Amino acid sequence: MFKGKVILLLGARQTGKTTLLKNIAAKYDDVMWLNGDEYDIQMRFKNATSVQLRGLIGNHKLVIIDEAQRIENIGWSLKLIHDAYPEIQLIATGSSAFELRNQTNEPLTGRKYEYHLFPLSFAEMANHHGELTELRYFHTRLVYGYYPEIVTRTGNEIDSLKFLADSYLFKDVLMLDNIKKPEKLISLLRALAFQLGSEVSYNEIGNLIGLDSKTVETYVNLLEKSFVIFKLHALSRNLRNELKLSRKIYFYDNGIRNALISNFQAIESRQDAGALFENFMVSERLKFNHYTRNFVNPYFWRTREQQEIDYIEDRDGRLAAYEFKWNEHKKVKFSKTFTRAYPDAGTEVISPQNLTSFLMTPDE
């Protein structure tokens, strides 16, 4: 705050961006709150000069613009205010990274700090009420996920997740001009949900739901920029038989994934328990790395002979390989092909018995 930069806060709808900013705003005087969804606010910003924008802001020192991507050319407006009145702290939020980044990347080059807010995380909840308590909720989290409303209002998880998925989560994607067939988008998401933890072929999914592979790729990219899913690419360095162009697709939240396929069975009786555990661990590690500024490049690894490793991190050139095993009694051996090709890589098996160290302790 007040370090001479515009702050951008990005994240999916209903993850708590507005709540977080209201808590921050309560610590300051002279706060102006603007809602980008409101038509009159959109009009005040349209083609406004720096003088006109100052007239809107007045003497407020902290200006928060919620859902800023709704305002046409918001990036240039933020630049005008920042350059003309550097004493004003600007914070802009958006639930569509696609729109907000498109509008701010060029005008705010060198002028912004960018933060992501994800659904609640294992580490946050463990810090909130203790590791033991959070571990007692672990099986529930695998099924219902970590959206704030799900965590704080127990007893109505299924209805809340259905409402989130149907009414909020895809709103930003569906409003984009690129989406001509919203029913195909939902079919795509369901297909991805059923392929959790597996390699994804855009051609195969396209044939399954009736879209060409380029359209599937476009939809996947939009869903990623709206914080519904994210991609993990294959590591390929040393071996000819390593898969180079493969990708896996994960959901930021297990609950949303399960809502898409309408399966809220208890984890103990599910056929996809291993895939849910893998999605949970990869998405929680992503949150952990982002919040702790643990800068890594994440991958998975697989060869044409079907040898594979679930998750790999490259930090400063050093590889750490992880296998996720829901059944901790099942023995795991890391591929000799991998260990010979990358002899300096660390290896570790993560199960429900030792997940805390993976999600709460920075690697040395």
Buried (B, 14 or more C-beta within 10 A) or exposed (E): EEEEBBBBBBBBBBBBBBEBBBEBBEEBEEBBBBBBEBEEBBEBBEEBEBEBBBEBBEEBBBBBBBBBBBBBBBBBBBBBBBEEBEEBBBBBBBBBBBBBBEBBEEBBEEBBBBBBBBBBBBBBBBEEEEBEEBBEBBBBBBBBBBBEBBBEEEEEBBEBBBBBBEEBBBEBBEEBEEBEBEEBBBBBBBBBBBBBBEBBBBEBBBEBBEBEBEBBBBBBBBBBBBBBBBEBBBBBEEBEEBBEEBBBBBBBBBBBBBBBBEBBEEBEEBEBBBBBBBBBBBBBBBBBBBBEEEEBEBBBBBBEEEBBBBBBBBBEEEBBBBBBBBEEEEEBEBBEBBBEBBEEBEBEBBBBEEBBEBBBEEBE
